């Protein structure tokens, strides 16, 4: 079956160009202005943090509910759909020592209550997908927390949300480091191991980001294959990464085209997208871009994906299988490189 892929990105992917070492370099678009770009750029899905939808995740629920209904109306008017909602816990002062793995019972209570409100927000804007990025669920020094208790708290967190709403699905987005020195659940393999211990394993899957796999020293296509085999790959964040450093969120395929090709190959060959999954992007515009050109990283990433998709679909699969069978990997190497060069 030929997949007609749908694409998504989050409003944070159109930004002012500030970073930890410098200020904003261009004026910010308003949220409503950002929504106008989606269809123009060929995107149908919107990724959300809870406080992308509501003015403040700490507002009274009546205010959050009103904000969420307004956003749902904006989406409906533009023919857009919400892909997921993620509680943005790592930017709140309560999460300074981690959120659900914090040593503070008060912080853990806040985490759970805010996560439940994210579920309520998701229901209003029309998605069952809750993404958990445990950004600060780790340590700056190993002795700072009880590691066994911390793993248990992660499972209890998921259980509480799965029991709070029987319709939601939890998608774990794992990353080995940054902003914490080391994360407790650094890879998709670690996370899916924990998923099996929850009260509803069938409702727990993965969102795999290319850069996060690379930062763990892994190939993203292998991580994707691992989740695909288990039918647990429910979303992706495609981007690129120049080595084992900070999370760069470069446009998809601009660093390592062959690595990008293999991601498209594993997705296409294993039916990703046929059950409505989005090809999500998490890419950032270069600081040097003007405001008027600060969406090109999104259209470029989508274009690169589609061009690589054409290459995946035109690859001589029988020849590949024959070279695999004969273990002629040198010839296979040349075949792939020539194919990428259009020969």
Secondary structure, DSSP 8 states (H G I E B T S, - for coil): -----EEEEEGGGS----BTTB---S----HHHHHHHHHHHT--EEEEEHHHHSS-TTS-HHHHHHHHHHHHHHHHHHT-EEEEEE---TTSGGGTT-STT-S-HHHHHHHHHHHHHHHHHHHHHT--EEEE--TT-EESSGGGS-HHHHHHHHHHHHHHHHHH-TT-EEEE---SSSSSSEESS-SHHHHHHHHTTSTTGGGEEEEEEHHHHHHTT--HHHHHHHHHHTT-EEEEEE-B-SSSSS---B-TTSS-HHHHHHHHHHHHHTTTTTTS-EEEE-----TTS-GGGTTHHHHHHHHHHHHHHHHHHHS-HHHHHHHHHTT-HHHHHHHHHHHHTT-
